[in-house]
Amino acid sequence: MYEPQNVVGSVAELKAILGPDFPSQINKVIDHIDGHCQAWIERCPFVTIASVNGAGQMDVSPKGDPAGFVKVLDRNTLAIPDRLGNHRGDTFMNVLENPRVSIMFVIPKRREVVRVSGSAQVVMDPDLLASMAVNERVPDLALLVRVEEAFFHCGKAMIRSRMWEPDQWASIDGLPSYAQALKDHGNMPDPLEELEARMVNNETNRLY
């Protein structure tokens, strides 16, 4: 196991390395969803949600849907529908133990992201769920988020990664398929071809 030789041990040491705060980066954090954030959220098709359980174990889960799937209910409240998935419910399980969540909103071709944090509840309000139906399929659950912080994050990470530059993407040749990883990690006896077919069916017929 790798053992680090030089560990940062205090906030003061860290700040000495990072340098002084930029006032714009401190002042940009707001405590609600304003018009700029709402416009971004309503055009966003993909988010990641970070959550932590009662034991401090962390999870980051992706959520994707047609743009605008995250509903801005008011200046301090967002709602995110649940869809058919792996039945793990990691985010929901964590929220039931620790309501703190953080969300990153990603829009294709835009370098920046919007970050939102606050506390969450798992809800089943019928009218709210009905407003989130896709292909006439109403979600069973939604994550209701009380917004405490919201801000835009600059585009340096997307620029460095060349995320939206297909001609710069690395080859995916040789990467294991999802089915291969499931088979190996789970020590599953099922033939790989059968698992691959399940994955195709799951991604074709079980989106909603």
Secondary structure per residue as TSV (DSSP state, phi and psi in degrees):
chain	resnum	aa	ss	phi	psi
A	1	M	-	360.0	135.9
A	2	Y	-	-66.5	134.1
A	3	E	-	-116.7	116.1
A	4	P	-	-67.0	149.8
A	5	Q	S	-102.7	-19.4
A	6	N	S	-142.2	98.5
A	7	V	-	-107.6	131.9
A	8	V	-	-71.0	127.5
A	9	G	-	-116.8	0.1
A	10	S	-	-153.0	159.6
A	11	V	H	-63.1	-40.5
A	12	A	H	-60.8	-42.1
A	13	E	H	-65.0	-42.4
A	14	L	H	-62.2	-46.3
A	15	K	H	-64.9	-32.3
A	16	A	H	-64.6	-32.2
A	17	I	H	-78.3	-44.1
A	18	L	H	-73.5	-30.5
A	19	G	-	94.1	175.7
A	20	P	S	-67.4	154.4
A	21	D	-	-65.8	145.1
A	22	F	-	-86.2	123.8
A	23	P	H	-53.1	-36.3
A	24	S	H	-63.6	-32.8
A	25	Q	H	-79.9	-18.7
A	26	I	H	-86.5	-43.6
A	27	N	H	-75.8	-15.4
A	28	K	T	-73.6	-14.4
A	29	V	-	-78.2	122.4
A	30	I	B	-115.5	167.6
A	31	D	S	-107.4	24.3
A	32	H	S	-160.8	174.8
A	33	I	-	-94.1	108.5
A	34	D	-	-92.1	-171.7
A	35	G	H	-62.5	-37.4
A	36	H	H	-66.4	-47.6
A	37	C	H	-64.1	-40.2
A	38	Q	H	-63.3	-42.9
A	39	A	H	-59.8	-39.7
A	40	W	H	-66.4	-48.7
A	41	I	H	-61.5	-38.4
A	42	E	H	-72.5	-13.1
A	43	R	T	-105.5	2.7
A	44	C	-	-90.9	128.5
A	45	P	-	-102.6	-2.6
A	46	F	E	-149.7	131.7
A	47	V	E	-135.4	160.0
A	48	T	E	-119.2	140.7
A	49	I	E	-120.3	120.7
A	50	A	E	-97.1	136.2
A	51	S	E	-145.8	163.9
A	52	V	E	-137.6	133.6
A	53	N	-	-84.8	-178.2
A	54	G	T	-64.4	-22.1
A	55	A	T	-91.1	0.4
A	56	G	S	88.3	4.9
A	57	Q	-	-78.5	135.5
A	58	M	E	-104.5	157.4
A	59	D	E	-145.0	144.2
A	60	V	E	-127.0	118.0
A	61	S	E	-113.9	136.0
A	62	P	E	-84.1	146.5
A	63	K	E	-136.5	131.6
A	64	G	E	-141.8	147.8
A	65	D	-	-168.3	177.6
A	66	P	S	-55.3	146.0
A	67	A	T	-50.0	135.0
A	68	G	T	92.3	9.4
A	69	F	-	-67.4	-26.3
A	70	V	S	-81.7	121.7
A	71	K	E	-92.9	131.1
A	72	V	E	-91.3	103.4
A	73	L	E	-82.3	-35.3
A	74	D	E	-163.5	-177.1
A	75	R	T	-65.1	-13.6
A	76	N	T	-125.7	12.5
A	77	T	E	-138.4	127.6
A	78	L	E	-118.1	155.2
A	79	A	E	-133.8	133.3
A	80	I	E	-123.5	120.4
A	81	P	E	-73.9	151.0
A	82	D	-	-93.3	146.2
A	83	R	-	-126.4	171.1
A	84	L	S	-55.7	133.1
A	85	G	-	-151.9	-139.4
A	86	N	-	-95.4	5.4
A	87	H	S	67.7	8.1
A	88	R	-	-76.3	-41.1
A	89	G	-	62.4	37.6
A	90	D	H	-56.2	-48.4
A	91	T	H	-62.8	-46.0
A	92	F	H	-62.2	-44.3
A	93	M	H	-59.2	-44.6
A	94	N	H	-63.3	-44.5
A	95	V	H	-61.7	-33.3
A	96	L	H	-66.9	-22.3
A	97	E	H	-99.5	-33.3
A	98	N	-	-149.2	111.5
A	99	P	-	-74.7	-4.6
A	100	R	E	-72.0	129.6
A	101	V	E	-138.2	159.1
A	102	S	E	-138.4	140.0
A	103	I	E	-128.0	138.6
A	104	M	E	-116.2	126.4
A	105	F	E	-103.4	121.5
A	106	V	E	-116.2	131.5
A	107	I	-	-117.9	124.3
A	108	P	T	-54.2	139.1
A	109	K	T	77.0	-7.9
A	110	R	-	-99.0	134.7
A	111	R	S	-76.3	-33.0
A	112	E	-	-80.4	165.7
A	113	V	E	-131.8	163.8
A	114	V	E	-111.2	135.1
A	115	R	E	-115.4	135.2
A	116	V	E	-133.0	139.3
A	117	S	E	-137.9	157.5
A	118	G	E	171.5	-148.7
A	119	S	E	-121.6	154.1
A	120	A	E	-132.3	158.2
A	121	Q	E	-133.6	154.1
A	122	V	E	-97.0	121.7
A	123	V	E	-126.0	161.6
A	124	M	-	-134.5	30.1
A	125	D	-	-61.3	119.7
A	126	P	H	-57.9	-45.3
A	127	D	H	-65.9	-39.9
A	128	L	H	-63.8	-46.8
A	129	L	H	-62.6	-39.2
A	130	A	H	-62.6	-33.3
A	131	S	T	-71.2	-10.6
A	132	M	T	-106.7	11.1
A	133	A	-	-64.9	141.9
A	134	V	B	-130.1	132.4
A	135	N	T	53.2	37.0
A	136	E	T	65.1	13.6
A	137	R	B	-100.5	116.5
A	138	V	-	-89.8	130.7
A	139	P	-	-66.0	153.2
A	140	D	S	-80.9	-27.2
A	141	L	-	-141.6	160.6
A	142	A	E	-141.8	152.7
A	143	L	E	-97.6	118.7
A	144	L	E	-98.6	122.0
A	145	V	E	-115.3	123.5
A	146	R	E	-89.3	112.7
A	147	V	E	-77.0	130.0
A	148	E	E	-116.7	-29.3
A	149	E	E	-140.0	142.0
A	150	A	E	-148.0	138.0
A	151	F	E	-164.1	157.1
A	152	F	E	-84.4	140.7
A	153	H	E	-114.6	133.2
A	154	C	-	-62.0	168.0
A	155	G	S	-92.7	12.7
A	156	K	H	-59.4	-38.9
A	157	A	H	-63.1	-42.7
A	158	M	H	-67.3	-37.8
A	159	I	H	-65.2	-47.3
A	160	R	H	-64.2	-38.9
A	161	S	H	-79.6	-15.2
A	162	R	T	55.8	40.2
A	163	M	T	-56.3	-39.1
A	164	W	T	-104.5	24.9
A	165	E	-	-117.3	85.1
A	166	P	G	-53.5	-34.7
A	167	D	G	-70.2	-10.0
A	168	Q	G	-104.4	-1.5
A	169	W	-	-69.1	143.3
A	170	A	-	-72.3	156.1
A	171	S	-	-66.3	145.5
A	172	I	-	-102.0	7.5
A	173	D	T	-58.6	133.3
A	174	G	T	89.6	-8.7
A	175	L	-	-72.3	140.8
A	176	P	-	-67.2	146.1
A	177	S	-	-74.1	163.4
A	178	Y	H	-58.7	-42.3
A	179	A	H	-62.4	-40.7
A	180	Q	H	-64.3	-41.7
A	181	A	H	-64.3	-43.0
A	182	L	H	-60.2	-44.5
A	183	K	H	-61.9	-45.0
A	184	D	H	-75.0	-46.2
A	185	H	H	-68.1	-35.4
A	186	G	T	-93.7	1.2
A	187	N	T	51.3	47.5
A	188	M	-	-85.2	135.9
A	189	P	-	-79.6	-12.8
A	190	D	S	-59.6	141.3
A	191	P	-	-60.4	143.7
A	192	L	H	-58.2	-38.8
A	193	E	H	-61.8	-36.7
A	194	E	H	-68.2	-40.7
A	195	L	H	-65.9	-39.9
A	196	E	H	-60.8	-41.6
A	197	A	H	-65.0	-37.5
A	198	R	H	-62.6	-41.1
A	199	M	H	-63.5	-41.9
A	200	V	H	-61.8	-44.8
A	201	N	H	-63.1	-41.4
A	202	N	H	-62.3	-41.9
A	203	E	H	-81.3	-13.4
A	204	T	H	-100.8	-42.2
A	205	N	H	-113.3	-2.8
A	206	R	-	-125.9	36.1
A	207	L	-	-77.2	-33.7
A	208	Y	-	-136.8	360.0
